[in-house]
Amino acid sequence: MTTYTTTSGPWFHVTNGQIDQQSWGVPVPLQQSDISVIMAAGWFPGVISGQLPAIPGTPAGSTTAFDPNYSYQPVTNTLAGQQVNVVYGAPVALPAAQVQSNLLALAQAAYAAALEAGLTIASTGTPALNGTYDVSNEANIAGSEAAVAAGVFRGYYRTLNGTKIVMTGAQFTAVATALYNYIASLDDSLFAVTQGGPWVAPANAVTIA
């Protein structure tokens, strides 16, 4: 039985000829029957290079993986070698409400990815504090802050990958402040999109004393 490998590029979910979801997959072996089921459910894989027509107004020959202002009607689906490809027709402008919904979905995905990636901190005064810290669990940060205030701080805090960083309560407060500021900046960026503004990702690396 032939086994194909799915593209790691964007997968688009199409409803009534319009993209309403986007997902980035990981290459995995699939049987032809698996691919048929996935496509029957409305998911179509695309390859970034040359698979989507240029958006009106973009330079000739340019390609894009996804533009929230347009939908792409899948015309044909082909299995080329070990790659699942789809050919799309001309882009069709979407209603403003759908565009805003797409932009918000992309911003929410970027927000979630930023939380997962953490914040990289560099200390000018104490390089031992340098590392990338988790920002996805505010309760953990708050709990350590409470321990500092109560005088029972454990004397270390772990980075995103689990490395134990020895620090004083005062040093943790400085780290926690940077983490909270970054989270607040992400919140502000996401809120701006809900108000019709663009997603502007804050810097994911900061320097503290």
C-alpha positions in Angstrom: 0.0 0.0 0.0 1.3 3.4 -0.9 2.3 5.7 1.9 2.4 9.5 1.4 3.8 12.2 3.7 1.7 15.3 4.4 3.1 18.7 3.9 4.3 20.6 6.9 3.0 23.8 5.3 -0.4 25.3 5.8 -3.6 23.2 5.8 -6.7 25.2 5.0 -10.3 24.3 6.1 -12.7 25.3 3.4 -16.4 25.8 3.9 -18.6 26.9 0.9 -15.5 27.7 -1.0 -14.0 30.0 1.7 -11.2 29.3 4.1 -12.4 29.5 7.6 -9.5 27.9 9.5 -5.8 27.4 9.0 -3.5 24.9 10.6 0.2 24.1 10.3 0.8 20.4 10.3 3.7 18.1 11.1 4.8 15.7 8.3 3.4 12.3 9.0 2.9 9.2 6.9 -0.6 8.7 5.6 -2.4 6.1 3.6 -4.4 7.2 0.6 -7.6 6.4 2.6 -6.5 8.7 5.4 -5.9 11.6 2.9 -9.3 11.0 1.4 -11.0 11.2 4.8 -9.1 14.4 5.7 -10.0 16.1 2.4 -13.6 14.9 2.7 -13.8 16.7 6.0 -12.9 20.0 4.3 -9.1 20.2 4.9 -6.8 20.9 2.0 -3.0 21.0 2.2 -1.1 23.7 0.4 2.6 24.2 -0.4 3.9 27.7 0.1 6.0 27.9 -3.1 3.8 28.5 -6.1 0.6 26.9 -4.8 -1.4 30.0 -4.1 -2.0 32.6 -6.8 -0.6 36.1 -6.1 -2.9 38.4 -4.2 -4.1 41.4 -6.4 -1.7 44.3 -6.0 1.3 42.2 -5.0 4.5 42.0 -7.2 4.4 39.6 -10.1 5.6 36.2 -9.2 5.1 36.6 -5.5 3.6 33.9 -3.4 1.9 33.7 -0.1 0.9 31.0 2.3 -2.2 32.7 3.5 -3.8 36.2 3.3 -6.7 36.8 5.6 -8.3 39.1 3.1 -9.0 36.4 0.5 -10.3 33.0 0.2 -8.9 30.4 -2.2 -11.2 27.9 -3.9 -9.5 24.5 -4.3 -9.8 23.4 -7.9 -7.8 20.2 -8.1 -6.1 17.9 -5.6 -3.1 15.9 -6.7 -0.7 13.4 -5.1 2.7 14.3 -6.5 5.4 11.8 -5.4 5.5 11.9 -1.7 3.9 15.3 -1.4 0.2 16.1 -1.1 -0.5 19.2 -3.2 -3.5 21.2 -4.0 -4.0 23.8 -6.8 -6.1 26.8 -6.0 -8.1 29.1 -8.2 -8.1 32.9 -8.2 -8.3 34.6 -4.9 -11.7 36.0 -3.9 -12.0 39.0 -1.6 -13.8 38.2 1.6 -16.4 40.4 3.5 -14.9 42.7 6.1 -16.4 40.7 9.0 -14.7 37.5 7.7 -11.4 39.4 7.2 -11.6 40.6 10.8 -12.4 37.1 12.0 -9.4 35.7 10.1 -7.1 38.4 11.5 -8.2 37.7 15.0 -7.7 34.0 14.6 -4.2 34.6 13.3 -3.5 37.0 16.2 -4.8 34.5 18.8 -2.5 31.8 17.3 0.4 34.2 17.5 -0.5 35.1 21.1 -0.6 31.4 22.1 2.7 30.7 20.3 4.3 33.6 22.1 3.2 32.3 25.5 4.5 28.9 24.7 7.9 30.3 23.5 8.4 32.2 26.8 10.5 35.4 27.5 14.3 35.5 27.2 15.8 37.6 30.0 19.4 38.9 30.1 20.6 40.4 33.4 23.4 42.9 33.2 24.2 42.7 36.9 23.7 38.9 37.4 24.3 36.9 34.2 23.4 33.8 36.2 19.8 34.8 35.9 20.0 34.7 32.1 17.5 32.3 30.5 14.1 31.9 28.8 11.3 31.8 31.3 7.8 30.4 31.1 5.0 33.0 30.7 2.1 30.7 30.2 1.5 30.0 33.9 0.8 33.3 35.7 -0.4 31.4 38.8 3.1 29.9 39.2 4.7 33.3 39.0 2.2 34.7 41.5 2.8 31.9 43.8 6.5 32.5 43.9 5.9 36.2 44.4 3.6 35.4 47.4 6.4 33.2 48.8 8.9 36.2 48.5 6.5 38.5 50.3 6.0 35.9 53.1 9.8 35.3 53.4 9.6 31.7 52.4 10.9 31.9 48.8 12.6 28.6 47.9 15.7 30.3 46.5 15.4 29.4 42.9 13.1 29.5 39.9 13.1 27.3 36.8 13.5 28.4 33.2 11.2 27.2 30.4 13.2 24.1 29.9 13.4 23.2 33.6 16.8 24.5 34.4 17.0 25.6 38.1 18.2 29.2 38.4 19.4 30.1 42.0 18.3 33.6 42.9 17.3 35.8 45.8 13.8 37.0 46.4 14.7 40.4 45.2 16.2 38.9 42.0 13.0 36.9 41.4 10.9 40.0 41.8 12.9 41.6 39.0 12.4 38.5 36.8 8.7 38.4 37.7 8.2 42.0 36.8 9.7 41.5 33.4 7.5 38.4 32.8 4.4 40.3 33.8 5.3 43.2 31.6 5.7 40.9 28.7 2.4 39.2 29.3 0.7 42.6 29.6 2.2 43.6 26.3 0.9 40.5 24.6 -2.6 41.1 26.1 -2.5 44.7 24.8 -1.5 43.5 21.3 -4.3 41.0 21.2 -6.8 43.5 22.4 -5.7 45.9 19.7 -6.7 43.4 17.1 -10.2 43.0 18.6 -10.5 46.8 18.0 -9.5 46.6 14.4 -5.8 47.2 14.7 -2.9 45.1 13.5 -1.1 42.4 15.5 2.2 43.8 16.8 4.2 41.3 18.6 6.3 42.7 21.5 9.9 41.8 21.8 10.4 38.4 23.3 13.8 39.3 24.8 14.4 41.9 27.5 17.3 43.1 29.6 17.1 43.7 33.4 19.5 45.0 35.9 
